[in-house]
Amino acid sequence: MQSSEREGVLRQLGWDAELEAAFSAHAESGLIAGRIALEHTHIYRVLTAAADLLARVAGRIRHHAGSRADFPAVGDWVALEPPTHGGDARIVAILARRSRFSRRAAGDPTEEQVVAANIDTVFLVGGLDGDFNARRIERSRLVWASGTLNGNPVSASAGLAALDVLERPGTYERLEAEHGIFWPCPSEDHPGTPRLFEDGSWNPIARGNGPYYFPDGRARFVVAPHSPPTEVPDAEYPLILTTGRVVSHFLSGEQTRRIGPLLDQCPEPYIEVHPLTAQDLGLSDGDLAAAETRRGSCTLPVRVVRTIRPDTIFIPYHWPGARSANQLTISAQDPVSKIPEYKACAVRLRKIEAAAVPRRSA
């Protein structure tokens, strides 16, 4: 993305002449401006005119902070020291907040925790798996810390009903009769929006101009340069290994593998192989095969399926120890999200004769 386009993104996020003037002293010191988009444990994702950066709080902020409210929050405009040598940027200052949305800090009801800063509209969301009651939503509204928010704050249950609708006469009865109204719902007689982005759907940004969340209602496509996997197939490891879940298990399977009906659906891991690949390697359905990468190997039964590409094999990751798919995967990380590249690495597959595999004890 070009610099002018990035600056346009920041303007859409609220960057204006007042903020630019407040930032001028920081700019003279070589710092860059950004707005916090995400907050993780001790690390923030910050949008800047140059790029999206990962950043940590500088020591001077930690030293002078009197409470949690003095630390950065989502929505804050901050001054950053640029990253060096592949490290993270450092947040050295927080620009004055125009508004903030706060709550009592967990474990200390006397301390303020800033949930978000420089905000316009508030959504309070609750799940429909609980006791859905419109009056409970009314009681659960949080208090915002300044009167500068534009419009009414919005309260919703699972993204359903706007508070300015809730406060109109008669709509409590409608909410309870219909078990909720799908948001957006811009008027009392609107049926709600069960599915977003359909032709004719309404949203508060496009306001009838189209189904997408831009003023003209049209979608945007952002072109990103292709980056190949860190490890690609070669003569020694000619296939691609990808891992994933099966419908009856979740993550490590520590809980789902304890539930009989779920375990019955998929009791053991396996290797999915395309028929053409299986033919080349002399494999049949149920044969044992060793999947080998530069980091380890895993011997599992083969499932010959047509739902996978000939150059790829698939192993589910819900089992530990010698049957763990992650002993094969690579630890390379995405430079921005820091997510490991578990979904693609080079692998080879070879048939294992049954006599060569020791039997598992009962």
Sequence and secondary structure as in RCSB ss.txt:
>XXXX:A:sequence
MQSSEREGVLRQLGWDAELEAAFSAHAESGLIAGRIALEHTHIYRVLTAAADLLARVAGRIRHHAGSRADFPAVG
DWVALEPPTHGGDARIVAILARRSRFSRRAAGDPTEEQVVAANIDTVFLVGGLDGDFNARRIERSRLVWASGTLN
GNPVSASAGLAALDVLERPGTYERLEAEHGIFWPCPSEDHPGTPRLFEDGSWNPIARGNGPYYFPDGRARFVVAP
HSPPTEVPDAEYPLILTTGRVVSHFLSGEQTRRIGPLLDQCPEPYIEVHPLTAQDLGLSDGDLAAAETRRGSCTL
PVRVVRTIRPDTIFIPYHWPGARSANQLTISAQDPVSKIPEYKACAVRLRKIEAAAVPRRSA
>XXXX:A:secstr
  HHHHHHHHHHTT  HHHHHHHHHHHHTT EEEEEEEEETTEEEEEESS EEEEEE HHHHHH  SGGGS  BT
 EEEEE   TT  EEEEEE   S EEEEEETTEEEEEEEEEES S  EE   TTS   HHHHHHH   BS S   
S  EE SSS   HHHHTSTTHHHHHHHHT   S   STT    SSTTSTT   TTTTTS SSSSTT         
    SS   SSS EEEEEE  TT  TT TTGGGSHHHHHH  S  EEE HHHHHHHT  TT EEEEE SS EEEE
EEEE SSS TTEEEEE    GGG GGGTS   B TTT  B TT EEEEEEEE GGGS     
